[in-house]
Amino acid sequence: MRHGESNVTVDRVIGGHRTCSGLSPLGRLQAARLRDRWASAPEFQADVLLASQYPRAIQTAEVIAAALGDLPVLCDEGFGEHDPGPQCDGLSFTEFLERHPDTGGWDAGDPFATTFPGGETVAAFQFRVGTAMRRTLDAYPGKTVVVVCHGGVIDATMRLVLKAPAMGVFQIHTRNASITELVLLQPNLWRLDRYNDAAHLAGLPFSTNEG
């Protein structure tokens, strides 16, 4: 699942792991909605609860843990969001565009291009996420694992399991606190059971800045 809405999103700041300040009030409410959904109508029996090292992911995992048998939250930095690097982490979107107007970013179409000066390339990011997935599969064979992570991580995972190009061809926009469910049928063969399931967020604004 993706974490709830973050403070850095509300503040329009590039929030890497160095500067992430956790969930916004709406983000906490979104996580609570998911917790309540699973508490009232369990959909599976979770064996493991993982989160990235970002405060927004850890805080989300801590909220939903009550609906998952109070599983401990285990951190795996491999599931962290695309790292903008120390030069860009904490910059406002406006500052980033003023300082680095020609990086090309995600629209460059080249996974080896520099998106954030001093940060990860898309290729390095996707390799890290894929390695984390492999490590998780090896550590918990046959288990149901809940991973609280990030929109970019879910994008990278979808491209990996669908054997899609690293960039381009399609776009996905993963909603905060939504559920994506993947089932490993046999080695290297996945079934996508659901993507962006956010039924529990009905009635809430899409974001704090909506409208």
Residue pairs with C-beta under 8 A, 6 or more apart in sequence:
1 34
1 60
1 64
1 146
1 147
1 148
1 149
1 177
1 178
1 179
1 180
2 148
2 149
2 150
2 151
2 154
2 174
2 175
2 176
2 177
2 178
2 180
3 23
3 27
3 31
3 54
3 56
3 57
3 59
3 60
3 148
3 149
3 150
3 176
3 177
4 23
4 24
4 26
4 27
4 28
4 29
4 30
4 31
4 56
4 59
4 60
4 63
4 176
4 177
5 23
5 24
5 26
5 27
5 30
5 176
5 177
5 207
5 208
6 15
6 20
6 21
6 22
6 23
6 24
6 27
6 56
7 15
7 20
7 21
7 22
7 23
7 24
7 27
7 56
8 14
8 15
8 19
8 20
8 21
8 56
9 15
9 24
9 207
9 208
10 24
10 26
10 207
10 208
10 209
11 92
12 92
12 93
12 94
13 19
13 90
13 91
13 92
13 93
14 84
14 88
14 89
14 90
14 91
14 92
14 93
14 96
14 116
15 21
15 54
15 56
15 89
15 90
16 81
16 83
16 84
16 85
16 88
16 89
16 90
16 119
17 52
17 53
17 54
17 77
17 80
17 81
17 83
17 89
18 86
18 89
18 90
19 89
19 90
20 54
20 55
20 56
21 55
22 55
22 56
22 59
23 31
23 55
23 56
23 59
23 60
24 208
25 208
26 204
26 205
26 207
26 208
27 56
27 59
27 60
27 176
27 177
28 59
28 63
29 204
30 176
30 177
30 201
30 204
31 59
31 60
31 63
31 64
31 177
32 63
33 177
33 200
33 201
33 204
34 63
34 64
34 67
34 177
34 179
34 200
35 63
35 64
35 66
35 67
36 67
36 200
37 67
37 199
37 200
38 64
38 67
38 68
39 66
39 67
42 67
44 144
45 144
46 68
46 69
46 71
46 144
46 145
46 146
47 71
47 140
47 143
47 144
47 145
48 71
48 74
48 140
48 143
48 144
48 145
48 146
49 61
49 64
49 65
49 68
49 71
49 72
49 73
49 74
49 145
49 146
49 148
50 61
50 73
50 74
50 75
50 76
50 79
50 136
50 145
50 146
50 147
50 148
51 57
51 58
51 60
51 61
51 73
51 74
51 75
51 76
51 79
51 147
51 148
51 149
52 58
52 75
52 76
52 77
52 78
52 79
52 80
52 81
52 148
52 149
52 150
52 153
53 75
53 76
53 77
53 80
54 80
54 81
54 150
57 79
57 80
57 148
57 149
57 150
58 73
58 75
58 148
60 148
60 177
61 73
61 146
61 148
62 73
64 146
64 148
65 71
65 72
65 73
68 146
71 146
76 132
76 135
76 136
76 147
78 128
78 129
78 131
78 132
78 135
79 129
79 132
79 147
79 149
79 150
79 153
80 128
80 149
80 150
80 153
81 149
81 150
81 151
81 152
81 153
82 115
82 116
82 119
82 120
82 122
82 125
82 150
82 152
83 89
83 116
83 119
83 120
83 125
84 115
84 116
84 119
84 120
85 116
85 117
85 118
85 119
85 120
86 118
87 116
87 117
87 118
87 119
88 96
88 100
88 116
88 117
88 118
88 119
89 119
91 99
96 116
100 116
100 117
103 113
103 114
103 115
103 116
103 117
104 110
104 113
104 114
104 115
105 115
106 115
106 122
106 167
108 115
109 167
109 168
110 167
111 121
111 122
111 123
111 126
111 166
111 167
112 121
112 122
112 123
113 121
113 122
114 121
115 121
115 122
120 128
122 166
122 167
123 166
125 152
125 156
126 156
126 159
126 160
126 166
129 153
129 156
129 157
129 160
130 156
130 160
133 157
133 160
136 145
136 147
137 184
151 173
151 174
154 172
154 174
154 180
155 172
155 174
157 180
157 182
158 164
158 172
158 180
158 192
158 195
159 165
159 166
161 182
161 190
161 192
162 190
162 192
164 170
172 195
172 196
173 196
174 180
174 195
174 196
175 196
175 198
175 201
175 206
176 207
177 198
177 200
177 201
178 196
178 197
178 198
178 201
179 194
179 196
179 197
179 198
180 192
180 194
180 195
180 196
180 197
181 192
181 193
181 194
181 195
181 197
182 190
182 191
182 192
182 193
183 190
183 191
183 193
184 190
185 191
205 211
